[in-house]
Amino acid sequence: MSCKPILIVAGEPNSVFLEIFFKSLKKNYYKSPLIIIVCKKLLIKQMEYFGFNLEINEINLDNVNFEKLSNKKINIIDVNYDFKNIFEEISKKSNNYIKKSFKIALEILKKNKFSKFINGPISKKHFLEGKSLGITEYLAKESKKKNEVAMLIFNKKLSISPVTTHLALKDVHKHISKKKIYIHVKLITEFYKKNFKKIPQIAITGLNPHCESNFNNCEEDSIIIPAIKNLKNKNFKVEGPFPADTIFMEKHLKKFDVIVGMYHDQVLTPMKALFGFNAINITLGLPFLRISPDHGPNSSMLGKNLSDPKSLVEALKFLDK
């Protein structure tokens, strides 16, 4: 039985994504056909620039048979994008191109009941324009799952999940709730049960230093501790709250599968210190499994042929089944 295709949106055209995409195909063989939504002309130009020679199959959406696509070629859905140079500065110029790419992808996912989706990085500043906090929230909104998703940065040894994502630090405390913590733990537990046949051991951090504060009604007392008690009463395997400055010590890492933190950098900073780019960004709660390599557009590395494809390779391997 052939594997279902993996659908890929290339994302920001002025990013390192196509470079790492080519590199991810150099030494790895995937059973699943890969479909990439991208500007064909740009892909060919960058392929030539980086010295790759990969076979292309352009897809016509009006008569494509997704069951018969080759996994020996790059299957392309061409989206027009006007460019003068193959590497340009990131700007709003690419917004319509990216928006159209996501629209095509979401239509395919819904119509053909695909469940495997990867997107390349985008510029939050230019593409989202403050309308969504990140692509996690953008896809949740487009999929009508606005308040029912969670970001999981996954690694086999340890994963992390921030309850709030791309928020200013001064606003984090306003967006923490017992309901959000519950949704995160529930989605993470369902993910591990489905994919690994296990109930994960989850640690939950506090918000304040040392999980304490000298003011009344701190978030640990009013939100986090009651949320943990409620989760334990419903038989989820959770412990906490733990101070964020000690939870990533080795004795804890051996005990837990996932650390749920209250804000983005509280858990992503130590995660990247431990594993670098050997992790993938998974959005839980969507109608499909969405994965993004754990890096941004990285415009400072454009054209240098030095970008590491490890995160994309891990994403493709995870979905290649």
ZASEMI-740114 format. One record per atom (N, C-alpha, C): residue in one letter; x, y, z. Coordinates in pm, whole numbers, plus 50000, padded with zeros to 5 digits. Layout:
BEGIN
AXYZ ...
# end
This chain:
BEGIN
M500854988150000 M500005000050000 M500885012450000 S500645021549906 S501475033449894 S501155043550004 C502165051650039 C501985061750142 C501245073850086 K500465080250171 K499785092550131 K500825103550110 P500555112950017 P501515123749993 P501685132950113 I502845139250120 I503095149950217 I502985163150141 L502095171650187 L501855184550121 L502715195250188 I503415203150106 I504355213050159 I504055226850099 V503925236950183 V503895250850138 V505285256650160 A505905261550053 A507285266350064 A507405278850151 G506315286750162 G506335298350249 G507075310250190 E507745317850274 E508435329950231 E509455326650122 P509325332850002 P510245329649892 P511675334349918 N511825344450004 N513165349550036 N513605344150172 S513645331050179 S514095324250300 S515025312950260 V515535305750358 V516455294750329 V515715281650303 F514375282150295 F513625269650291 F513945261050170 L513995266850050 L514255258649932 L515645252349938 E516605259649992 E517945253950009 E517895241450096 I517215242350212 I517175230650300 I516265219850243 F515275223750161 F514425213850096 F515255205250000 F516075211749917 F516955204249826 F517895195149904 K518475200550011 K519425192850091 K518745180950159 S517475182650195 S516765171750263 S516525159850171 L516595162250039 L516385151649941 L517685145149896 K518795151149932 K520095146549881 K520485132749933 K520295130650064 K520765118050124 K519625109850185 N518405114450165 N517285107650230 N516285102750126 Y515735091150152 Y514715085350065 Y513405084950142 Y512355090450083 Y511045090750148 Y510055082350068 K509295074250139 K508285065850072 K507115074350024 S506805084950096 S505665093450061 S506015102949948 P505145104349848 P505365114749746 P505325128549812 L506175137549766 L506205151149818 L505555160649718 I504605168549765 I503965178749682 I504315192249742 I504985200649665 I505365213749716 I504635224749638 I504015233749713 I503325245349655 I504315256849656 V504715261149535 V505855270149524 V505835276649387 C506595287349372 C506815293149238 C507825284249165 K507375277949057 K508215268448983 K509485275248932 K509345286948880 K510505294148824 K511545296748932 L511085300949050 L512015303749160 L512695290849206 L511925280149216 L512505267449258 L513605262849162 I513335263949032 I514315259648932 I515575268348939 K515385281448952 K516535290648960 K517395287649083 Q516725285449197 Q517495282549319 Q518145268649313 M517455259249250 M518035245949235 M519335246749155 E519325254449047 E520525256348965 E521625263349046 Y521235273449123 Y522195281249201 Y522925272349302 F522175263449368 F522765254949472 F523375242049416 G523285240149284 G523935228849221 G523215215549236 F521885215949244 F521105203549252 F520455200649117 N520215188149091 N519555184048966 N518485173849000 L517325178849040 L516235170149083 L515105170648981 E514495159048956 E513445158148855 E512135164048907 I511445171448820 I510225178548857 I509025173148782 N507905172448852 N506625168848791 N505615179548829 E505185187648731 E504205198248760 E502795192348762 I502055195648867 I500705190248887 I499645199748833 N498685194048760 N497495201448719 N496365197348814 L495905206648897 L494915203348999 L493565198948941 D493325202048815 D492045198348754 D491945183448723 N493095176848705 N493015162648669 N494075153948738 V494555158448853 V495605150848922 V495025138848995 N495775128048993 N495455116249073 N496505115249183 F496155119649302 F497115120149411 F497625106249451 E496855095949420 E497255082349456 E498395077149368 K498625083549254 K499615078349159 K500825087549142 L501025096749234 L502185105549225 L503465098049258 S504545102149193 S505835095649214 S506545101349337 N507235092549408 N508075097349518 N509525098849472 K509755097249341 K511095098749285 K511285112649222 K510215120649221 K510275134049162 K509755144249263 I510065157049239 I509455167849315 I508145171449245 N507035168649309 N505735172049253 N505395186449290 I505175194749189 I505025209149212 I503635214049175 I503075222449261 I501905230649226 I502435244849212 D502405249949093 D503035262849062 D502135274549103 V502705283849179 V502015296249216 V502875307849169 N502305316849094 N503075327649035 N503625337249141 Y504895340749124 Y505535350749209 Y506545358349124 D506405371349116 D507305379649034 D508525383649116 F509685380749063 F510925384349132 F511975388549029 K512875397449070 K513975401648984 K515225393549014 N515475391149143 N516635383349185 N516145371449268 I516885360549265 I516415348649336 I516505350249488 F517285359949534 F517325363249677 F517085378149692 E515975381649753 E515625395749774 E515315397949922 E515175410549959 E514805413650097 E513345409650121 I513065404750241 I511695401150277 I510865413850289 S509695413650228 S508785425050233 S507365420050215 K506425429350210 K505015425750189 K504755421050045 K505755422449960 K505615418449820 K505175403849806 S505595395449898 S505285381149887 S503975377149954 N503265386750015 N502075383350093 N501005375950014 N500675381049895 N499615374749815 N500035360649770 Y501305359249737 Y501845346249697 Y501705336049810 I502095340149932 I502015331050047 I500555327950081 K499715338250079 K498305336350110 K497645326650012 K497965328249883 K497405319249782 K497905304949803 S499185303549839 S499765290349864 S499045283149977 F498805290350087 F498095284350200 F496645281050162 K496015289650084 K494625287150043 K494525274349961 I495455272549866 I495475260349785 I495685248149874 A496625249249966 A496935238050055 A495725234050139 L495065243850198 L493925240850285 L492775234650207 E492595239050083 E491545233249997 E491865218649964 I493135215849933 I493555202149903 I493395193250026 L493835198250142 L493755190450265 L492305186850298 K491415196450279 K489995194050310 K489345184750208 K489595187350081 K488925179849974 K489415165549964 N490725163649982 N491305150349962 N491605143050092 K491245149250203 K491405142950334 K492855138950361 F493785147550318 F495185145550353 F495345148350503 S496345142650562 S496595145350704 S498035149450730 K498835150850624 K500265153750642 K500625166950573 F501005176850653 F501225190250599 F502435196850665 I503305202350582 I504475209850628 I504435223750566 N504775233950644 N504955247050582 N506335252550615 G506915259150516 G508165266150536 G507935278750616 P509005285550656 P508865297450741 P508275309350666 I507655318150743 I507175330850690 I507655342050782 S507555354350735 S507865365850820 S506595370150891 K506555368251022 K505365372151098 K505085387051083 K506135394951082 K505985409551073 K505325413650943 H505745407750832 H505245412050701 H503985404750659 F503915391650681 F502765384050631 F501555385050724 L501775383450854 L500645383250947 L500155397150983 E501065406950979 E500715421051002 E499905423251129 G500215415351234 G499535417051361 G498155410951370 K497695404451260 K496345398651260 K496305384951327 S497435378151330 S497575365551402 S498935365651471 L499045358451582 L500315358251655 L501385350351582 G500965340051509 G501915331551436 G501155322751340 I501885314151267 I501215305251171 I500355294851244 T500745291051364 T499895282251445 T498495288151455 E498435300951495 E497145307551513 E496475310651380 Y497265313851278 Y496715316651144 Y495995304351089 L496635292751097 L496015280551046 L494825276251133 A494915278851263 A493775275751351 A492555284051312 K492795296651284 K491705305551243 K491115301251110 E491985298051013 E491525294050880 E490815280450884 S491145272350985 S490545259050998 S489385258851097 K488985270851144 K487875272151241 K488175264751372 K489455264851413 K489855258451538 K490575268451627 K490085280551630 K490785291951687 K491295289751830 N490475284151917 N490855282952058 N491145268552100 E491425259952003 E491555245752035 E492855239751983 V493915247551977 V495185242451926 V496305244452027 A497395237152005 A498565238352090 A499815236752006 M500835244552039 M502145243151974 M502975233052053 L503475222851983 L504345212952045 L505665212851969 I506755216152036 I508095214751977 I508575200852018 F508595191951918 F508755177651946 F510175172651921 N510675165152019 N511905157452007 N511655144252079 K512195133352029 K511925120252088 K512345119552235 K513385126752271 K513865126452409 K513055135552500 L512705147352448 L511945157052528 L511245166852435 S509985169652465 S509225179652389 S508795190752483 I508485202352424 I508005213552505 I506775219752438 S505965226552520 S504785233052467 S504505245852545 P504545257452479 P504215269952550 P502705272552546 V502135275952662 V500695278752669 V500365291352589 T501245301252594 T501115313152508 T502275313052411 T502075318552291 T503125317452188 T503815330852163 H503455337652056 H504205349552016 H503585362252073 L503635363052206 L503095374552277 L504215382852337 A503985395852351 A504895404152428 A504875399352572 L506035399152636 L506145393752772 L505195400852869 K504985413752849 K504125421452938 K502655417052931 D502295409552825 D500905405352807 D500665390752842 V501725383352872 V501585368952891 V500585365553001 H500695372153116 H499855368653231 H498355370353201 K498015378953105 K496615381253070 K496025369652990 H496885361452931 H496425350952839 H496615336852893 I496945335853020 I497035322753084 I495715319753153 S495195307753131 S493945303953197 S493945288953226 K493075284853318 K492945270553349 K492485262853225 K491615268953146 K491115262353026 K492235259952926 K493105269952905 K494215268452809 K495165257452853 I495485257052981 I496385246653030 I495745232953011 Y494475231753037 Y493755219153019 Y493795214752872 I493485223952780 I493475220652637 I494855215752592 H495915222752639 H497265218752601 H497575204452645 V497305201452771 V497615188152824 V496775177552755 K495515180552730 K494625170952663 K495125167852521 L495455178252443 L495915176252306 L497245168852302 I498145172352393 I499455165652398 I499285150852433 T498445148052530 T498205134152571 T497605126052456 E496635131852385 E496015124952272 E497035122352162 F497935131852138 F498985130352036 F499905118652070 Y500355117952195 Y501265107252235 Y500565093652235 K499315093352275 K498575080652274 K498395075552131 K498085084552039 K497845080651900 K499125076451830 N500205083951850 N501435081651774 N502435072451843 F502385071451975 F503395063652046 F502795053552144 K501455052952147 K500765043252233 K501195044552379 K501335056852424 K501715059052564 K501035071652617 I500865072152747 I500385084352813 I501605091952861 P501815103952812 P503065111152844 P503095116352987 Q504295116653041 Q504535123153170 Q504805137953142 I503985146753197 I504045160953164 I504375169253286 A505385177853273 A505715187553378 A505155201053338 I504625208353433 I504075221653406 I504845231853488 T505305242353423 T506065252653494 T505135262953558 G505705270653648 G505025282553697 G505285294053603 L504755305553638 L505005317653559 L506055326353624 N505965328153755 N506855337153827 N508135330153870 P509215337753893 P510465331753939 P510245323554066 H510735311254065 H510635302054178 H509195298354212 C508275300854117 C506845297754138 C506275304854261 E506785316654288 E506265323954403 E506295338954374 S505565346154450 S505525360554431 S505175367154563 N505575379754578 N505265386854702 N503985395054691 F503215392654583 F501925399454575 F500805389254589 N499625394054625 N498485385254645 N497935380154513 N497375368254520 N496675362554405 N497595360654284 C498775355154304 C499685352754193 C499135341554105 E499645340653982 E499095331353883 E499235316653925 E500275313453999 E500425299654047 E499225295754135 D498875304654228 D497785301654323 D496405302254257 S496215311954168 S494865314154114 S494565305753989 I495625301953912 I495385295153784 I496105281753773 I497415281953789 I498235270253752 I498015258453846 I498065260753977 I497875249754072 I496465243854062 P495405252054054 P494065246254034 P493945238353904 A494615243153798 A494565236053669 A495225222353682 I496355221653752 I497055208953770 I496205199353854 K495585204353958 K494715195854041 K493555190053959 N492965198353875 N491865193953790 N492325183153692 L493515184953633 L494065175153539 L494355161853609 K494895162553730 K495175150253805 K493885142953838 N492845150453871 N491555144353902 N490965137053781 K491395141353660 K490915134953537 K491935125053481 N492885121153568 N493855110453539 N494895113853433 F495155126553410 F496295130353327 F497565129453412 K498675125553350 K499935124053423 K500705137153423 V500355145853515 V500975159053523 V501555161353662 E502605169453666 E503185173753793 E503565188453783 G503635195153896 G504035209053897 G503225217153997 P503385230353993 P504245237653901 P505715237253943 F506585236953842 F508025236853864 F508615250553831 P509595255153905 P510305267253865 P511005265153730 A510875274753641 A511445273153507 A512975272653508 D513595277853615 D515075278153615 D515685264853655 T514865255153701 T515425242053738 T514775230253666 I513655232253599 I512945221053540 I513755214153430 F514665221453365 F515435215353256 F516745208953305 M516885207253437 M518035199953489 M517895185153456 E519025178253446 E519055164553394 E518145154953471 K518055156353602 K517245147053681 K515765147953643 H515315159753599 H513935161353556 H513745156453413 L514745158753329 L514615155153188 L514425140153170 K514985132353258 K514845117753249 K513445113153287 K512755121353361 K511445117453414 K510285121153324 F510415132253249 F509265137653175 F509425136353023 D508285134552957 D508255134352810 D508065148352754 V507295156552827 V506925169952779 V506985179752895 I507485191852866 I507425202852962 I506515213552904 V505445216652974 V504515227152933 V504885239953009 G505225250452932 G505605263152992 G504545273652971 M504695284753038 M503665295153030 M503875304952916 Y505125306052867 Y505355315152754 Y506485309852666 H506565315652547 H507395310752437 H508845308052478 D509585318552514 D511015316852537 D511325309752668 Q510355308652758 Q510565301452883 Q510955286852857 V510395281052750 V510695267052720 V511445265052588 L511305274252493 L512025272552365 L513515275352378 T513895284552464 T515325287652479 T516105275552531 P515715269352641 P516455257352685 P516325245652588 M515175244752521 M514995233952424 M516035234852312 K516225246952259 K517195248652150 K518625247452201 A518865251152326 A520205249252384 A520525234352394 L519515226252423 L519715211752437 L519815204552303 F518935208252209 F518795200152088 F519065207651957 G519345220551964 G519575228151841 G518355227551751 F518565223851623 F517455222851528 F516935208551515 N517325199951607 N516835186151604 N515495185351676 A514525192551620 A513175192851675 A512245197851566 I510955194751580 I509975199351482 I508805205951554 N508235215851488 N507115223551543 N505815217451493 I505035211551583 I503785204951546 I502605212851603 T501625215551520 T500395221751568 T499375210751596 L498975209551721 L497995199651763 L496605205851763 G495605197951724 G494225202551730 G493635206451596 L494445206951490 L493925209951356 L493315197251295 P492545198751186 P491985186851120 P493045178451050 F494265183351044 F495385176350981 F496605178251069 L497645170051048 L498865171251125 L499795181151057 R499945192851118 R500785203251060 R502125203851131 I503185203551051 I504545204251105 I505315215251034 S506125222351111 S506995232451053 S508405230151105 P509425230951018 P510795230551069 P510995241451174 D511785238651274 D511915247751387 D512975258551360 H512715266651257 H513575278151228 H512775288251147 G513255300451141 G512585310951066 G513165312650927 P512815323750858 P513325326050721 P514845327150714 N515465332250824 N516925333350834 N517525340350712 S517035352450686 S517445359750565 S518935362850562 S519595363250678 S521035366050681 S521855354850619 M521225342950601 M521945331450545 M521575328850398 L520785337650339 L520335335350201 L521505333850105 G521465323250027 G522455321249922 G523815316449967 K524005314150096 K525325310350147 K525565295250145 N524505287650124 N524615272950117 N525175267050246 L524805273150359 L525315268650488 L524195264150584 S522955264650539 S521835261750628 S521695246750652 D521345243350774 D521235229350819 D519815224250793 P519655213250716 P518315207950685 P517745198550791 K518445196850905 K518085186451002 K516635187251046 S516125199251074 S514755200351124 S513735196151019 L513965200050892 L513055195850785 L513145180750762 V514335175350768 V514495160750752 V513705153450861 E513795158450985 E513045152151094 E511545153151072 A511085164551019 A509665166350990 A509195156650884 L509975155150777 L509625145950669 L509645131550716 K510625128050796 K510715114350848 K509525111150938 F509115120851018 F508005118651110 F506715115851032 L506525122650919 L505295121150841 L505365109850739 D506555104550718 D506765094750611 D506325080850654 K504995079050668 K504485066150712 K503035064750668 
# end
